[in-house]
């Protein structure tokens, strides 16, 4: 059902960036296995910027890319990852190598479930790029503040999993909002 939307956006991306409209990234999935995650391209390539941390004012983000990121339409190709079994609709977001493989102790439980397109941490950090843009050292802030909070929220999700919670997360992802989670 989303193919026509993806096709139109893919074509617009190719025309405006002269690059492949799809972006693929290696992510860490269930049991720590790497997989290829698909998104619609929102950024131009830059040989001088090598960070995985993206802020709202990142010069690599295209005008169309800003729109796709704000509306989360860039995530539509991940439905293919769901159909393949690499991801689910709701769960912890899959991380790039270098984060998920650093989980230690009880936090490694997060690798026992399939990652999701959306989740509690996604809702809590809906404005992550804006938060990071306001930091002196975005990479350090991501590593020292955002990452540990995402781990906490993802563990909370696992410990309180229910179909009802998944429905609420999906609803708030589409229509906006967050969910309060106690420590």
Backbone as ProteinMPNN parsed JSONL, in Angstrom:
{"seq_chain_A": "XXXXXXXXXXXXXXXXXXXXXXXXXXXXXXXXXXXXXXXXXXXXXXXXXXXXXXXXXXXXXXXXXXXXXXXXXXXXXXXXXXXXXXXXXXXXXXXXXXXXXXXXXXXXXXXXXXXXXXXXXXXXXXXXXXXXXXXXXXXXXXXXXXXXXXXXXXXXXXXXXXXXXXXXXXXXXXXXXXXXXXX", "coords_chain_A": {"N_chain_A": [[0.806, -1.197, 0.0], [2.047, 1.194, 0.56], [3.785, 1.515, -1.485], [3.304, 3.268, -3.805], [3.668, 5.833, -2.647], [6.289, 5.644, -1.687], [7.603, 5.253, -4.143], [7.123, 7.708, -5.492], [8.403, 9.528, -3.731], [11.006, 8.456, -3.791], [11.674, 8.96, -6.486], [11.609, 11.799, -6.515], [13.73, 12.283, -4.76], [15.934, 11.184, -6.16], [15.932, 12.915, -8.365], [16.512, 15.369, -7.128], [18.9, 14.986, -5.735], [20.583, 13.525, -7.304], [21.443, 11.032, -6.614], [21.15, 7.614, -5.472], [17.879, 6.963, -4.397], [17.38, 5.482, -2.165], [18.654, 4.794, 1.071], [20.92, 2.767, 2.673], [21.812, 1.078, 5.628], [23.99, -0.498, 7.896], [22.816, -2.164, 10.653], [22.393, -3.256, 14.061], [20.736, -6.12, 14.978], [18.32, -8.464, 16.3], [19.661, -10.756, 18.622], [22.144, -9.662, 18.296], [22.882, -9.686, 15.666], [24.025, -8.349, 12.6], [22.212, -6.428, 10.17], [20.808, -5.156, 7.084], [19.367, -2.059, 7.031], [16.759, -0.2, 5.58], [16.084, 3.049, 4.28], [14.575, 6.109, 3.087], [16.606, 8.3, 1.277], [17.865, 11.167, 2.868], [19.906, 12.873, 2.984], [22.778, 14.48, 1.515], [25.842, 13.188, 0.233], [28.953, 13.684, 1.93], [32.32, 14.132, 1.868], [33.811, 15.244, 3.907], [32.454, 15.185, 6.331], [32.043, 12.859, 8.787], [30.638, 11.835, 10.903], [28.156, 9.879, 12.703], [26.251, 11.098, 14.106], [23.588, 13.256, 13.801], [22.551, 16.571, 13.462], [19.898, 19.049, 13.547], [20.648, 21.174, 11.955], [22.457, 20.151, 10.183], [24.504, 20.335, 7.392], [24.34, 18.448, 5.394], [21.739, 17.533, 5.122], [19.074, 17.54, 2.92], [16.671, 19.905, 1.478], [14.217, 18.534, 0.861], [14.791, 16.319, 2.388], [14.644, 17.342, 5.025], [11.872, 17.662, 5.269], [11.051, 14.961, 4.943], [12.255, 13.79, 7.188], [10.99, 15.171, 9.292], [8.332, 14.352, 8.985], [8.624, 11.674, 9.182], [8.481, 10.077, 6.962], [10.683, 9.096, 5.696], [11.175, 6.713, 6.857], [9.514, 4.771, 5.79], [10.478, 2.672, 3.94], [11.41, 0.815, 5.757], [9.399, -0.88, 6.321], [9.773, -2.986, 4.633], [11.915, -4.227, 5.905], [10.509, -5.119, 8.117], [8.736, -6.958, 6.94], [10.632, -8.809, 6.057], [11.484, -9.809, 8.444], [13.544, -8.757, 9.911], [13.0, -6.597, 11.495], [10.484, -5.204, 13.727], [7.27, -3.56, 14.026], [7.12, -2.085, 16.417], [9.516, -1.503, 18.93], [12.835, -1.481, 20.369], [14.868, 0.942, 18.716], [17.005, -0.024, 16.051], [20.497, 0.029, 16.421], [23.548, 1.503, 15.134], [26.583, -0.311, 14.441], [28.831, -0.232, 17.152], [27.402, 0.958, 19.1], [25.135, -0.72, 19.994], [26.622, -3.048, 20.314], [28.07, -2.409, 22.494], [26.573, -2.788, 24.701], [26.265, -3.896, 28.011], [26.208, -6.299, 30.718], [23.04, -6.525, 32.32], [21.792, -4.942, 30.441], [22.183, -6.079, 27.991], [20.022, -7.603, 27.426], [18.383, -6.309, 25.673], [19.105, -7.108, 23.172], [17.736, -9.388, 22.775], [15.328, -9.132, 21.535], [13.486, -8.31, 18.544], [14.398, -5.4, 16.787], [12.617, -2.239, 16.407], [10.588, -0.104, 14.242], [9.555, 2.075, 15.506], [9.359, 3.262, 18.915], [9.408, 3.56, 22.545], [11.706, 5.113, 23.101], [12.042, 6.375, 20.665], [9.811, 8.052, 20.618], [10.351, 9.618, 22.885], [12.638, 10.955, 22.099], [11.934, 12.394, 19.844], [12.612, 14.893, 18.907], [15.374, 14.753, 18.655], [17.455, 15.627, 16.918], [17.299, 18.39, 17.14], [17.824, 18.728, 19.858], [20.471, 17.78, 19.938], [21.695, 19.686, 18.299], [21.847, 21.84, 19.958], [23.906, 21.361, 21.662], [27.227, 21.597, 22.933], [29.114, 19.622, 22.332], [27.93, 17.463, 20.336], [28.324, 14.681, 19.765], [29.451, 13.623, 22.137], [27.371, 14.236, 23.944], [25.323, 12.694, 22.911], [26.4, 10.13, 23.322], [26.819, 10.084, 26.128], [24.481, 10.996, 27.408], [21.989, 10.795, 25.857], [22.087, 8.144, 24.725], [22.317, 6.384, 27.09], [19.784, 6.971, 28.242], [18.041, 6.108, 26.245], [18.561, 3.375, 26.343], [17.56, 2.818, 28.912], [14.807, 3.427, 28.526], [14.165, 1.552, 26.54], [14.593, -0.832, 27.915], [12.599, -0.56, 29.829], [10.382, -0.741, 28.131], [10.604, -3.427, 27.301], [10.218, -4.738, 29.754], [7.626, -4.039, 30.363], [6.049, -4.834, 28.295], [3.199, -5.014, 26.183], [0.369, -5.659, 24.095], [-1.377, -3.549, 24.092], [0.299, -1.41, 24.884], [1.954, -1.316, 22.64], [0.083, -0.5, 20.695], [-0.556, 2.053, 21.654], [1.955, 3.304, 21.395], [2.312, 3.175, 18.594], [0.115, 4.756, 17.795], [0.796, 7.261, 18.953], [3.136, 7.728, 17.588], [2.279, 8.172, 14.97], [0.342, 10.223, 15.251], [1.457, 12.06, 16.975], [2.958, 13.03, 20.095], [4.029, 11.976, 23.406], [5.051, 9.468, 25.804], [4.839, 9.147, 29.236], [7.279, 7.768, 31.323], [8.118, 6.118, 34.206], [10.989, 6.145, 36.386]], "CA_chain_A": [[0.0, 0.0, 0.0], [2.895, 2.39, 0.612], [4.674, 1.546, -2.639], [3.196, 4.491, -4.621], [4.273, 6.957, -1.912], [7.743, 5.426, -1.704], [8.068, 5.464, -5.52], [7.119, 9.153, -5.77], [9.465, 10.151, -2.935], [12.263, 7.961, -4.342], [11.916, 9.698, -7.728], [11.959, 13.174, -6.145], [15.069, 12.259, -4.155], [16.893, 10.976, -7.251], [15.978, 14.14, -9.169], [17.084, 16.501, -6.387], [20.244, 14.703, -5.202], [21.337, 12.758, -8.303], [21.942, 9.835, -5.938], [20.139, 6.588, -5.228], [16.87, 7.467, -3.461], [17.385, 4.68, -0.941], [19.849, 4.793, 1.915], [20.975, 1.531, 3.452], [22.731, 1.197, 6.756], [24.142, -1.699, 8.705], [22.33, -2.003, 12.019], [22.478, -4.455, 14.885], [19.389, -6.623, 15.235], [18.1, -9.495, 17.307], [20.818, -11.605, 18.94], [23.365, -8.965, 17.925], [23.217, -9.932, 14.259], [23.887, -7.186, 11.719], [21.311, -6.514, 9.02], [20.734, -3.924, 6.303], [18.134, -1.314, 7.245], [16.482, 0.678, 4.445], [15.382, 4.317, 4.488], [14.672, 7.02, 1.95], [17.755, 9.191, 1.465], [17.527, 12.526, 3.289], [21.144, 13.643, 3.061], [23.777, 14.388, 0.445], [27.137, 12.685, 0.699], [29.975, 14.691, 2.209], [33.569, 13.461, 2.231], [34.454, 15.88, 5.063], [31.697, 14.919, 7.559], [32.034, 11.406, 8.949], [29.924, 11.447, 12.12], [26.827, 9.271, 12.609], [25.364, 11.97, 14.857], [23.043, 14.267, 12.91], [21.807, 17.65, 14.1], [18.889, 19.642, 12.667], [21.286, 22.11, 11.026], [23.488, 19.429, 9.441], [24.463, 20.803, 6.006], [24.103, 17.334, 4.473], [20.307, 17.287, 4.973], [18.485, 18.272, 1.79], [15.359, 20.483, 1.814], [13.243, 17.446, 0.893], [15.173, 15.485, 3.519], [14.072, 17.938, 6.242], [10.457, 17.298, 5.283], [10.932, 13.514, 5.157], [12.617, 13.512, 8.578], [9.95, 15.706, 10.175], [7.116, 13.554, 8.836], [9.044, 10.274, 9.338], [8.251, 9.335, 5.724], [11.929, 8.433, 5.305], [11.186, 5.393, 7.493], [8.603, 3.838, 5.113], [11.097, 1.452, 3.416], [11.665, -0.158, 6.819], [8.345, -1.89, 6.287], [10.41, -4.142, 3.981], [12.651, -4.911, 6.968], [9.508, -5.81, 8.946], [8.295, -8.132, 6.182], [11.744, -9.773, 6.019], [11.69, -10.355, 9.78], [14.669, -8.102, 10.581], [12.476, -5.602, 12.427], [9.05, -5.215, 13.998], [6.766, -2.19, 14.001], [7.457, -1.44, 17.681], [10.624, -2.107, 19.66], [13.991, -0.578, 20.416], [15.427, 1.259, 17.405], [18.282, -0.707, 15.832], [21.628, 0.953, 16.438], [24.702, 1.237, 14.285], [27.662, -0.96, 15.182], [29.548, 0.72, 17.992], [26.534, 1.264, 20.232], [24.469, -1.926, 20.482], [27.609, -4.039, 20.728], [28.661, -1.967, 23.758], [25.669, -3.113, 25.797], [26.897, -4.792, 28.971], [25.389, -6.764, 31.835], [21.607, -6.723, 32.107], [21.343, -4.177, 29.275], [22.279, -6.92, 26.788], [18.706, -8.194, 27.196], [17.784, -5.61, 24.531], [19.441, -7.834, 21.944], [16.897, -10.581, 22.706], [14.103, -8.884, 20.774], [13.627, -7.676, 17.244], [14.282, -3.936, 16.855], [11.395, -1.729, 15.802], [10.589, 1.16, 13.517], [9.291, 3.093, 16.518], [9.348, 2.752, 20.281], [9.385, 4.588, 23.585], [12.849, 6.019, 22.931], [11.761, 7.172, 19.471], [8.882, 9.094, 21.026], [11.013, 10.514, 23.839], [13.652, 11.747, 21.404], [11.377, 12.811, 18.554], [13.351, 16.099, 18.518], [16.781, 14.483, 18.963], [18.353, 16.446, 16.105], [17.268, 19.732, 17.717], [18.541, 18.613, 21.136], [21.901, 17.662, 19.642], [22.178, 20.946, 17.719], [22.04, 22.795, 21.055], [24.979, 20.886, 22.531], [28.594, 21.984, 22.571], [29.715, 18.437, 21.725], [26.797, 16.557, 20.095], [28.679, 13.267, 19.852], [29.597, 13.281, 23.559], [26.047, 14.294, 24.556], [24.625, 11.5, 22.438], [27.005, 8.957, 23.962], [26.77, 10.124, 27.589], [23.161, 11.332, 27.937], [20.885, 10.232, 25.085], [22.204, 6.68, 24.613], [21.88, 5.696, 28.323], [18.337, 7.134, 28.436], [17.376, 5.212, 25.298], [18.697, 2.02, 26.892], [16.612, 2.726, 30.024], [13.455, 3.374, 27.969], [13.997, 0.281, 25.84], [14.446, -1.866, 28.951], [11.251, -0.37, 30.375], [9.461, -1.303, 27.145], [10.673, -4.889, 27.379], [9.677, -5.193, 31.038], [6.199, -3.707, 30.435], [5.482, -5.104, 26.982], [1.824, -5.476, 25.994], [-0.198, -5.245, 22.818], [-1.934, -2.217, 24.334], [1.4, -0.445, 24.845], [2.35, -1.19, 21.228], [-0.936, 0.291, 20.002], [-0.373, 3.442, 22.094], [3.191, 3.796, 20.776], [2.028, 3.389, 17.166], [-0.794, 5.903, 17.695], [1.533, 8.487, 19.265], [4.116, 7.929, 16.517], [1.592, 8.721, 13.804], [-0.423, 11.439, 15.533], [2.209, 12.951, 17.843], [2.856, 12.864, 21.541], [5.018, 11.15, 24.099], [4.529, 8.644, 26.887], [5.631, 9.279, 30.46], [7.801, 6.51, 31.848], [8.754, 6.321, 35.511], [12.324, 5.538, 36.541]], "C_chain_A": [[0.851, 1.264, 0.0], [3.801, 2.518, -0.607], [4.524, 2.812, -3.482], [3.838, 5.71, -3.945], [5.793, 6.843, -1.953], [8.299, 5.715, -3.1], [8.149, 6.955, -5.851], [8.258, 9.844, -5.013], [10.85, 9.738, -3.442], [12.636, 8.763, -5.593], [12.316, 11.144, -7.435], [13.364, 13.258, -5.562], [16.136, 12.112, -5.24], [17.045, 12.262, -8.07], [16.663, 15.298, -8.439], [18.499, 16.254, -5.873], [21.166, 14.057, -6.227], [22.046, 11.564, -7.669], [20.8, 8.829, -5.843], [19.167, 7.127, -4.176], [16.774, 6.679, -2.178], [18.723, 4.82, -0.236], [19.817, 3.487, 2.682], [22.075, 1.668, 4.487], [22.808, -0.13, 7.489], [23.724, -1.374, 10.129], [22.45, -3.328, 12.749], [21.074, -4.873, 15.28], [19.342, -7.638, 16.351], [19.313, -10.422, 17.396], [22.139, -10.98, 18.495], [23.789, -9.166, 16.487], [23.053, -8.657, 13.433], [22.893, -7.464, 10.592], [21.322, -5.171, 8.305], [19.37, -3.287, 6.516], [17.977, -0.299, 6.113], [15.72, 1.92, 4.874], [15.391, 5.067, 3.163], [15.791, 8.006, 2.258], [17.271, 10.596, 1.819], [18.745, 13.438, 3.284], [21.979, 13.459, 1.799], [25.047, 13.793, 1.056], [28.081, 13.853, 0.944], [31.251, 13.983, 2.642], [34.211, 14.046, 3.49], [33.728, 15.628, 6.38], [31.536, 13.411, 7.696], [31.247, 10.934, 10.167], [28.589, 10.776, 11.806], [25.793, 10.126, 13.327], [24.912, 13.107, 13.936], [22.263, 15.299, 13.718], [20.869, 18.273, 13.074], [19.502, 20.57, 11.622], [22.428, 21.471, 10.238], [23.411, 19.84, 7.966], [24.218, 19.692, 4.984], [22.617, 17.085, 4.225], [19.75, 18.169, 3.855], [17.163, 18.914, 2.231], [14.25, 19.422, 1.863], [13.513, 16.532, 2.083], [14.636, 16.014, 4.843], [12.599, 17.549, 6.375], [10.274, 15.818, 5.6], [11.251, 13.143, 6.603], [11.541, 13.995, 9.545], [8.692, 14.846, 10.147], [7.37, 12.056, 9.054], [8.749, 9.426, 8.099], [9.515, 8.626, 5.251], [12.014, 7.015, 5.873], [10.341, 4.349, 6.754], [9.286, 2.585, 4.554], [11.427, 0.408, 4.497], [10.53, -1.167, 6.949], [8.844, -3.149, 5.575], [11.201, -4.937, 5.015], [11.705, -5.673, 7.9], [9.046, -7.074, 8.231], [9.367, -9.214, 6.128], [11.992, -10.42, 7.383], [12.878, -9.76, 10.511], [14.197, -7.167, 11.687], [11.003, -5.881, 12.697], [8.568, -3.768, 13.918], [7.2, -1.421, 15.25], [8.561, -2.222, 18.37], [11.755, -1.108, 19.745], [14.504, -0.3, 19.008], [16.746, 0.511, 17.242], [19.409, 0.318, 15.752], [22.705, 0.536, 15.452], [25.727, 0.454, 15.101], [28.454, 0.1, 15.944], [28.711, 1.166, 19.171], [25.934, -0.021, 20.792], [25.47, -2.967, 20.959], [28.338, -3.615, 22.001], [27.732, -2.2, 24.941], [26.348, -4.131, 26.708], [25.894, -5.205, 30.04], [23.94, -6.979, 31.445], [21.081, -5.962, 30.888], [21.394, -5.001, 27.993], [20.966, -7.629, 26.478], [18.025, -7.544, 25.99], [18.062, -6.319, 23.212], [18.603, -9.101, 21.787], [15.626, -10.379, 21.893], [14.429, -8.193, 19.455], [13.519, -6.159, 17.41], [13.05, -3.463, 16.1], [11.591, -0.432, 15.033], [10.372, 2.311, 14.491], [9.273, 2.444, 17.896], [9.312, 3.896, 21.274], [10.515, 5.596, 23.409], [12.66, 6.906, 21.698], [10.84, 8.333, 19.828], [9.559, 10.112, 21.946], [12.006, 11.443, 23.15], [13.21, 12.107, 19.985], [12.139, 14.018, 18.01], [14.857, 15.955, 18.787], [17.735, 15.385, 18.181], [18.414, 17.886, 16.612], [18.042, 19.74, 19.036], [20.049, 18.591, 20.888], [22.481, 18.95, 19.082], [22.475, 21.984, 18.801], [23.155, 22.39, 22.016], [26.343, 21.326, 22.011], [29.296, 20.839, 21.832], [28.602, 17.405, 21.498], [27.14, 15.076, 20.225], [28.802, 12.815, 21.3], [28.233, 13.258, 24.245], [25.225, 13.073, 24.156], [25.114, 10.26, 23.19], [26.739, 8.925, 25.468], [25.382, 10.381, 28.174], [22.044, 10.6, 27.175], [20.939, 8.711, 25.04], [21.79, 5.98, 25.911], [20.368, 5.821, 28.583], [17.553, 6.253, 27.468], [17.436, 3.771, 25.796], [17.678, 1.83, 28.017], [15.178, 2.59, 29.498], [13.186, 2.052, 27.253], [13.866, -0.883, 26.814], [13.061, -1.776, 29.583], [10.223, -0.991, 29.423], [9.44, -2.828, 27.237], [9.997, -5.412, 28.644], [8.172, -4.968, 31.149], [5.475, -3.973, 29.119], [4.019, -5.547, 27.079], [1.368, -5.003, 24.621], [-0.775, -3.834, 22.945], [-0.867, -1.142, 24.283], [1.867, -0.236, 23.412], [1.361, -0.32, 20.454], [-0.791, 1.77, 20.376], [0.86, 4.052, 21.439], [2.966, 4.084, 19.292], [1.135, 4.61, 16.967], [-0.034, 7.206, 17.915], [2.62, 8.765, 18.221], [3.46, 8.615, 15.327], [0.966, 10.081, 14.089], [0.273, 12.421, 16.479], [1.97, 12.678, 19.312], [3.957, 12.0, 22.089], [4.305, 10.34, 25.166], [5.428, 8.84, 28.096], [6.02, 7.906, 30.975], [8.508, 6.815, 33.155], [10.121, 5.649, 35.536], [12.24, 4.189, 37.18]], "O_chain_A": [[0.419, 2.299, -0.509], [4.508, 3.515, -0.752], [5.541, 3.398, -3.852], [4.478, 6.524, -4.611], [6.494, 7.819, -2.219], [9.346, 6.349, -3.23], [9.137, 7.409, -6.427], [8.99, 10.65, -5.588], [11.76, 10.565, -3.516], [13.78, 9.193, -5.741], [13.256, 11.659, -8.039], [14.101, 14.202, -5.843], [17.131, 12.838, -5.236], [18.158, 12.648, -8.425], [17.326, 16.12, -9.073], [19.229, 17.207, -5.601], [22.384, 14.039, -6.049], [23.108, 11.141, -8.125], [19.641, 9.153, -6.101], [19.598, 7.689, -3.169], [16.165, 7.131, -1.209], [19.774, 4.946, -0.866], [18.798, 3.137, 3.278], [23.114, 2.285, 4.252], [21.794, -0.803, 7.677], [24.221, -0.423, 10.733], [22.59, -4.384, 12.132], [20.314, -4.085, 15.843], [20.205, -7.67, 17.229], [19.901, -10.811, 16.387], [23.138, -11.682, 18.334], [24.922, -8.856, 16.119], [22.044, -7.963, 13.56], [22.761, -8.596, 10.127], [21.788, -4.171, 8.85], [18.34, -3.893, 6.22], [18.934, 0.376, 5.733], [14.828, 1.856, 5.719], [16.118, 4.709, 2.237], [15.903, 8.489, 3.385], [16.388, 11.146, 1.161], [18.631, 14.635, 3.549], [21.9, 12.437, 1.117], [25.277, 13.897, 2.261], [28.02, 14.875, 0.26], [31.265, 13.306, 3.671], [35.074, 13.403, 4.087], [34.31, 15.831, 7.446], [30.96, 12.761, 6.824], [31.199, 9.733, 10.432], [27.965, 11.059, 10.783], [24.591, 9.905, 13.177], [25.734, 13.825, 13.366], [21.424, 14.95, 14.549], [21.022, 18.054, 11.872], [18.95, 20.737, 10.534], [23.272, 22.177, 9.687], [22.353, 19.705, 7.351], [23.919, 19.978, 3.825], [22.264, 16.482, 3.212], [19.936, 19.386, 3.854], [16.595, 18.514, 3.248], [13.441, 19.41, 2.79], [12.582, 16.031, 2.712], [14.216, 15.233, 5.696], [12.141, 17.16, 7.449], [9.439, 15.458, 6.43], [10.592, 12.279, 7.182], [11.216, 13.303, 10.51], [8.059, 14.638, 11.182], [6.427, 11.267, 9.103], [8.763, 8.198, 8.172], [9.435, 7.662, 4.49], [12.83, 6.21, 5.423], [10.439, 3.16, 7.058], [8.717, 1.501, 4.681], [11.693, -0.751, 4.178], [10.682, -2.193, 7.612], [8.392, -4.253, 5.877], [11.17, -6.167, 5.014], [12.052, -6.738, 8.411], [8.971, -8.141, 8.84], [9.051, -10.403, 6.15], [12.639, -11.463, 7.466], [13.202, -10.198, 11.615], [14.89, -6.965, 12.685], [10.362, -6.673, 12.007], [9.376, -2.853, 13.76], [7.598, -0.259, 15.166], [8.543, -3.453, 18.392], [11.634, 0.007, 19.237], [14.568, -1.214, 18.187], [17.524, 0.42, 18.191], [19.279, 1.349, 15.092], [22.766, -0.608, 15.002], [25.738, 0.548, 16.329], [28.709, 1.191, 15.432], [29.246, 1.697, 20.145], [26.196, -0.376, 21.942], [25.194, -3.695, 21.912], [29.14, -4.381, 22.534], [28.071, -1.845, 26.07], [26.932, -5.107, 26.237], [24.87, -4.551, 30.241], [23.64, -7.537, 30.39], [20.025, -6.309, 30.358], [20.728, -4.666, 27.014], [20.805, -8.194, 25.396], [17.177, -8.169, 25.352], [17.323, -6.143, 22.243], [18.734, -9.812, 20.791], [14.922, -11.343, 21.591], [15.486, -7.587, 19.281], [12.626, -5.685, 18.112], [12.504, -4.183, 15.264], [12.614, 0.242, 15.156], [10.937, 3.391, 14.322], [9.183, 1.222, 18.017], [9.199, 5.061, 20.892], [10.302, 6.8, 23.551], [13.078, 8.064, 21.698], [11.06, 9.464, 19.394], [9.361, 11.318, 21.8], [12.192, 12.584, 23.572], [14.014, 12.119, 19.053], [12.299, 14.158, 16.797], [15.528, 16.935, 19.109], [18.728, 15.856, 18.737], [19.459, 18.531, 16.527], [18.823, 20.655, 19.296], [20.806, 19.299, 21.552], [23.635, 19.277, 19.356], [23.265, 22.902, 18.582], [23.326, 23.009, 23.066], [26.57, 21.412, 20.804], [29.984, 21.06, 20.835], [28.354, 16.566, 22.364], [26.336, 14.298, 20.738], [28.312, 11.744, 21.658], [27.96, 12.361, 25.042], [24.516, 12.494, 24.98], [24.31, 9.442, 23.637], [26.464, 7.863, 26.025], [25.128, 10.022, 29.324], [21.25, 9.875, 27.775], [19.929, 8.053, 25.294], [20.978, 5.056, 25.854], [19.747, 4.885, 29.085], [16.511, 5.71, 27.833], [16.459, 3.031, 25.677], [17.006, 0.801, 28.074], [14.422, 1.739, 29.966], [12.09, 1.5, 27.357], [13.108, -1.82, 26.563], [12.424, -2.797, 29.841], [9.304, -1.684, 29.86], [8.371, -3.439, 27.25], [9.286, -6.417, 28.603], [7.508, -5.632, 31.945], [4.415, -3.404, 28.861], [3.653, -6.347, 27.941], [1.923, -4.057, 24.062], [-0.672, -3.027, 22.021], [-1.088, -0.076, 23.708], [2.147, 0.893, 23.008], [1.77, 0.509, 19.641], [-0.893, 2.64, 19.511], [0.817, 5.192, 20.978], [3.386, 5.128, 18.792], [1.376, 5.412, 16.065], [-0.2, 8.155, 17.149], [2.982, 9.921, 18.0], [4.03, 9.538, 14.746], [1.05, 10.991, 13.263], [-0.26, 13.496, 16.755], [0.924, 12.167, 19.713], [4.716, 11.375, 21.348], [3.108, 10.508, 25.4], [6.647, 8.713, 27.992], [5.193, 6.997, 31.052], [9.393, 7.669, 33.207], [10.372, 4.7, 34.794], [13.264, 3.539, 37.385]]}, "name": "protein", "num_of_chains": 1, "seq": "XXXXXXXXXXXXXXXXXXXXXXXXXXXXXXXXXXXXXXXXXXXXXXXXXXXXXXXXXXXXXXXXXXXXXXXXXXXXXXXXXXXXXXXXXXXXXXXXXXXXXXXXXXXXXXXXXXXXXXXXXXXXXXXXXXXXXXXXXXXXXXXXXXXXXXXXXXXXXXXXXXXXXXXXXXXXXXXXXXXXXXX"}
